[in-house]
């Protein structure tokens, strides 16, 4: 089944559940090539659940996740592994191995999934660290880095195999405003200069307006998408009270 040429990801009628509890029901949307696409919503609305289904960690109760027209849900064996190689993931806490240096964290995927010689692996690792501004910290242990630096190191590791799509889980959570702005600039740079498609889970309004090309907004009671478009469109034109309250930092009882 072929995807629309402009779309690198298509989620079709996806239903996600934990046992008898349905979290998302019949969710459909697409992610365009090269865009910064944000999944947002309040706590418990299913943002992280949706991302975990999109990266193949969870199997949906029903529906499809198409990556370049190939269904990750039904893929198995070598086909599934090949699809997963096309994506990179930065988890919220970085998930770096504390017993390895920053560079060794990047080298691990190269050692596991390529047959490149040692010199080439080290060159690639150094290049990715330079891309995120951490080349001078290659021999540091993760514990010696600041929170923002650990997140950037995690992005470098997620990119080390040159994925088509980069998934970022709350990349600015817990960061101060200056470090958050630096992270936003890095994400825009990756999308605009390297052509990487970025799919981001966040609820940080400043980052949403700084980096998003398009967003979808999930709401728990609706079990799915209640709005989609650009951040400015949703703030100015949505007729959904929940969406208006979110973008205006208001309560649902306010006008």
C-alpha positions as CSV (number, residue, x, y, z in Angstrom):
1,X,0.0,0.0,0.0
2,X,1.6,3.2,-1.1
3,X,1.6,6.4,1.0
4,X,0.9,9.8,-0.5
5,X,4.2,11.1,-1.8
6,X,4.3,14.1,0.5
7,X,3.7,12.0,3.5
8,X,6.4,10.0,5.2
9,X,4.0,8.7,8.0
10,X,0.4,7.8,7.8
11,X,-1.5,6.7,10.9
12,X,-4.8,5.1,9.8
13,X,-7.7,4.2,12.1
14,X,-5.4,3.4,15.0
15,X,-7.0,2.2,18.3
16,X,-4.8,1.8,21.3
17,X,-5.8,0.1,24.6
18,X,-4.4,-1.2,27.8
19,X,-6.5,-4.3,28.5
20,X,-10.1,-3.2,28.5
21,X,-9.2,0.5,28.7
22,X,-9.3,2.2,25.3
23,X,-6.9,5.3,25.2
24,X,-7.1,6.2,21.6
25,X,-9.9,5.3,19.2
26,X,-9.8,5.4,15.4
27,X,-7.1,8.0,15.2
28,X,-5.9,9.0,11.7
29,X,-3.4,11.7,10.5
30,X,-0.4,12.1,8.4
31,X,3.1,13.5,8.8
32,X,4.7,15.3,5.9
33,X,8.3,14.9,4.8
34,X,10.7,17.3,6.4
35,X,8.2,19.0,8.8
36,X,8.3,19.5,12.5
37,X,5.1,17.8,13.6
38,X,3.9,18.1,17.2
39,X,1.6,15.8,19.2
40,X,0.2,17.8,22.1
41,X,-2.4,17.7,24.8
42,X,-2.9,17.6,28.5
43,X,-1.6,15.0,30.9
44,X,-3.1,11.5,30.3
45,X,-4.5,12.3,26.9
46,X,-2.5,9.6,25.1
47,X,0.4,11.6,23.7
48,X,3.2,9.1,24.8
49,X,1.0,6.2,24.0
50,X,0.5,7.4,20.4
51,X,4.3,7.9,20.0
52,X,5.1,4.4,21.4
53,X,2.7,2.9,18.8
54,X,4.3,5.0,16.0
55,X,7.8,3.7,16.9
56,X,6.7,0.1,17.2
57,X,7.1,-0.3,20.9
58,X,3.4,-1.2,21.3
59,X,1.0,-3.0,18.9
60,X,-2.3,-1.3,18.4
61,X,-5.6,-3.1,18.9
62,X,-6.4,-2.2,15.3
63,X,-5.2,0.2,12.6
64,X,-2.0,0.9,10.7
65,X,1.2,2.9,11.0
66,X,2.6,3.4,7.6
67,X,6.2,4.5,7.1
68,X,6.9,5.3,3.5
69,X,3.9,3.2,2.6
70,X,5.0,0.1,4.6
71,X,2.9,-1.0,7.6
72,X,5.0,-1.2,10.7
73,X,2.2,-3.0,12.5
74,X,2.1,-6.0,10.3
75,X,5.8,-6.1,9.4
76,X,7.8,-8.9,11.0
77,X,11.4,-10.2,11.0
78,X,13.9,-8.5,8.8
79,X,11.2,-6.3,7.2
80,X,10.3,-4.9,10.6
81,X,13.9,-4.3,11.6
82,X,14.6,-2.5,8.3
83,X,11.6,-0.2,9.0
84,X,12.8,0.5,12.5
85,X,16.2,1.5,11.2
86,X,14.5,4.4,9.5
87,X,13.6,6.1,12.7
88,X,15.5,7.5,15.6
89,X,14.1,8.2,19.1
90,X,15.1,10.6,21.9
91,X,13.4,9.6,25.1
92,X,12.5,12.3,27.7
93,X,15.2,11.4,30.2
94,X,17.8,10.8,27.5
95,X,18.2,7.1,28.3
96,X,21.9,7.3,27.9
97,X,24.0,4.4,29.3
98,X,25.6,5.8,32.4
99,X,28.6,3.4,32.3
100,X,29.6,4.6,28.8
101,X,31.1,7.9,27.7
102,X,29.0,10.2,25.4
103,X,30.9,9.0,22.3
104,X,30.6,5.3,23.4
105,X,26.8,5.8,23.6
106,X,26.8,6.9,20.0
107,X,29.2,4.1,18.8
108,X,27.0,1.4,20.3
109,X,24.3,1.5,17.6
110,X,27.0,1.6,14.9
111,X,28.7,-1.4,16.3
112,X,25.4,-3.3,16.6
113,X,23.8,-2.5,13.3
114,X,26.7,-1.8,10.8
115,X,29.9,-3.4,9.6
116,X,31.7,-0.1,9.4
117,X,35.4,-0.1,10.4
118,X,36.3,1.4,13.8
119,X,37.7,4.6,12.2
120,X,34.5,5.2,10.3
121,X,32.4,4.6,13.4
122,X,34.4,7.1,15.4
123,X,34.3,9.7,12.6
124,X,30.5,9.4,12.4
125,X,30.1,9.7,16.1
126,X,32.3,12.8,16.2
127,X,30.3,14.3,13.4
128,X,27.0,13.8,15.1
129,X,28.3,15.2,18.3
130,X,29.6,18.3,16.5
131,X,26.2,18.7,14.9
132,X,24.6,19.1,18.4
133,X,27.5,21.1,19.8
134,X,29.0,18.4,22.0
135,X,32.2,17.4,20.1
136,X,34.3,18.6,23.0
137,X,32.4,16.4,25.4
138,X,32.9,13.1,23.6
139,X,34.9,11.5,26.5
140,X,32.6,12.8,29.3
141,X,30.3,10.5,31.2
142,X,26.6,11.3,31.0
143,X,26.5,12.2,34.7
144,X,28.9,15.0,34.1
145,X,26.6,16.7,31.6
146,X,23.8,19.2,32.3
147,X,20.2,18.1,31.6
148,X,20.2,20.0,28.3
149,X,23.5,18.5,27.2
150,X,22.2,15.0,28.0
151,X,19.2,15.6,25.8
152,X,21.4,16.9,22.9
153,X,23.6,13.8,23.3
154,X,20.5,11.6,23.1
155,X,19.5,13.4,19.9
156,X,23.0,12.8,18.5
157,X,22.7,9.1,19.3
158,X,19.2,9.0,17.8
159,X,20.6,10.4,14.5
160,X,23.7,8.2,14.3
161,X,22.2,5.8,11.9
162,X,20.8,8.6,9.7
163,X,17.1,8.0,10.3
164,X,14.4,9.5,8.1
165,X,12.3,10.4,11.1
166,X,13.4,11.6,14.5
167,X,11.0,11.1,17.4
168,X,11.5,13.4,20.4
169,X,9.7,12.9,23.7
170,X,9.4,16.2,25.6
171,X,12.8,17.5,24.4
172,X,12.5,20.8,26.5
173,X,10.9,19.4,29.6
174,X,12.8,20.4,32.8
175,X,15.0,22.9,30.9
176,X,15.5,26.6,31.7
177,X,14.2,29.1,29.1
178,X,17.6,29.7,27.5
179,X,18.4,26.0,27.2
180,X,14.9,25.4,25.9
181,X,15.4,28.0,23.2
182,X,18.7,26.4,22.2
183,X,17.0,23.1,21.9
184,X,14.3,24.6,19.7
185,X,16.9,26.1,17.4
186,X,18.6,22.8,17.1
187,X,15.4,21.0,16.1
188,X,14.6,23.6,13.5
189,X,18.1,23.3,12.2
190,X,17.8,19.6,11.8
191,X,14.5,19.9,9.9
192,X,15.5,22.8,7.7
193,X,19.1,22.0,6.9
194,X,19.2,18.2,7.0
195,X,15.7,17.5,5.9
196,X,14.9,15.3,8.9
197,X,11.2,14.8,9.7
198,X,10.7,15.5,13.5
199,X,7.8,14.1,15.4
200,X,7.6,15.7,18.9
201,X,5.5,15.0,22.0
202,X,5.3,18.1,24.1
203,X,2.9,20.5,25.9
204,X,5.4,23.4,26.1
205,X,3.6,26.4,24.4
206,X,6.8,28.4,23.8
207,X,8.4,25.5,21.9
208,X,5.2,24.7,20.0
209,X,5.0,28.2,18.5
210,X,8.8,28.3,17.9
211,X,9.3,25.1,16.0
212,X,6.0,23.5,14.8
213,X,4.9,23.3,11.2
214,X,1.7,21.5,12.2
215,X,0.2,20.0,15.4
216,X,-2.4,17.6,16.4
217,X,-4.1,18.0,19.8
218,X,-5.3,15.0,21.7
219,X,-8.0,15.0,24.4
220,X,-8.6,12.2,26.9
221,X,-12.4,12.1,26.9
222,X,-12.5,12.3,23.1
223,X,-10.0,9.4,22.9
224,X,-8.4,11.0,20.0
225,X,-7.7,14.2,18.0
226,X,-9.8,17.3,18.7
227,X,-7.9,19.7,16.6
228,X,-5.1,19.9,14.0
229,X,-3.4,22.6,12.0
230,X,-0.7,25.2,12.7
231,X,-0.4,26.6,16.3
232,X,-1.5,30.0,15.2
233,X,-4.6,28.6,13.4
234,X,-5.6,26.7,16.6
235,X,-5.1,29.6,18.9
236,X,-7.0,32.1,16.7
237,X,-9.7,30.0,15.0
238,X,-10.6,26.9,17.0
239,X,-14.1,26.6,18.2
240,X,-13.3,23.9,20.6
241,X,-13.3,25.2,24.3
242,X,-10.6,22.8,25.3
243,X,-8.3,23.9,22.5
244,X,-8.9,27.6,23.1
245,X,-8.2,27.2,26.8
246,X,-5.0,25.3,26.2
247,X,-3.5,27.8,23.7
248,X,-4.6,30.8,25.8
249,X,-3.4,29.3,29.1
250,X,-6.9,29.7,30.5
251,X,-9.4,27.5,32.3
252,X,-12.4,26.1,30.7
253,X,-14.6,28.3,32.8
254,X,-13.1,31.5,31.3
255,X,-14.4,33.2,28.2
